[in-house]
Amino acid sequence: MTCHSTLPGSAPAGVEPAICHGFDRLREAADQGWLGEVAAIETAMAAAAQKLEAMRERAAQPSTVRLGMPDIRSTVGRITPEP
């Protein structure tokens, strides 16, 4: 099974190749017995997954903020002193 079929539509465009590359690096490090490299790659991939989740949550939030109408009643008729 290829990496692309394990993560269909789960990441924004451009991110999936990076995830696949991480899985490839992890598999190679495990095959070669590079335990330190395995731990480093797992840590980096976990951090990337957290960042990706934060990006998804941010994208799901509304992008506009309702500010309402300004109330100018308190400033109408106010005279400011001249310098």
C-alpha positions as CSV (number, residue, x, y, z in Angstrom):
1,M,0.0,0.0,0.0
2,T,1.4,3.4,-0.9
3,C,1.4,6.4,1.3
4,H,-1.0,8.3,-0.9
5,S,-3.7,5.6,-0.5
6,T,-3.3,5.6,3.3
7,L,-4.1,9.3,3.7
8,P,-6.8,10.2,1.1
9,G,-7.8,13.8,1.4
10,S,-6.5,14.1,4.9
11,A,-4.0,16.9,4.3
12,P,-3.9,20.2,2.3
13,A,-2.2,20.1,-1.1
14,G,1.5,20.1,-0.7
15,V,1.5,18.6,2.7
16,E,0.8,15.0,1.7
17,P,4.2,14.6,-0.1
18,A,6.0,15.8,3.0
19,I,4.1,13.3,5.1
20,C,4.9,10.5,2.7
21,H,8.6,11.5,2.7
22,G,8.5,11.3,6.5
23,F,7.0,7.8,6.4
24,D,9.7,6.7,3.9
25,R,12.4,8.1,6.1
26,L,11.0,6.4,9.1
27,R,10.8,3.0,7.3
28,E,14.4,3.4,6.1
29,A,15.7,4.3,9.6
30,A,13.9,1.4,11.1
31,D,15.2,-1.0,8.5
32,Q,18.7,0.2,9.0
33,G,18.4,0.0,12.8
34,W,19.0,3.7,13.4
35,L,17.1,4.0,16.6
36,G,18.1,7.7,17.3
37,E,16.9,8.6,13.8
38,V,13.7,6.7,14.3
39,A,13.0,8.6,17.5
40,A,13.8,12.0,15.9
41,I,11.6,11.3,12.9
42,E,8.7,10.1,15.1
43,T,9.0,13.3,17.2
44,A,9.1,15.5,14.1
45,M,6.1,13.7,12.6
46,A,4.1,14.1,15.9
47,A,4.8,17.8,15.9
48,A,3.8,18.1,12.3
49,A,0.6,16.3,13.0
50,Q,-0.2,18.7,15.8
51,K,0.5,21.7,13.6
52,L,-1.7,20.3,10.8
53,E,-4.5,19.8,13.3
54,A,-4.1,23.4,14.5
55,M,-4.2,24.6,10.9
56,R,-7.4,22.6,10.3
57,E,-9.1,24.0,13.4
58,R,-8.1,27.5,12.4
59,A,-9.4,27.0,8.8
60,A,-12.7,25.8,10.3
61,Q,-13.2,29.1,12.2
62,P,-15.1,32.0,10.7
63,S,-12.7,34.4,9.0
64,T,-14.7,37.5,9.7
65,V,-15.4,39.3,13.0
66,R,-18.7,41.1,13.5
67,L,-17.8,44.5,14.9
68,G,-21.3,46.0,14.9
69,M,-22.2,49.6,14.1
70,P,-20.3,52.4,15.7
71,D,-22.2,54.5,18.2
72,I,-21.5,58.2,17.5
73,R,-24.1,59.6,19.9
74,S,-21.5,60.2,22.6
75,T,-19.4,62.3,20.3
76,V,-22.1,64.4,18.5
77,G,-21.9,68.0,19.6
78,R,-18.7,67.6,21.5
79,I,-16.3,70.5,21.0
80,T,-12.6,69.9,21.1
81,P,-10.3,72.7,22.3
82,E,-8.1,74.3,19.7
83,P,-4.4,73.9,20.3
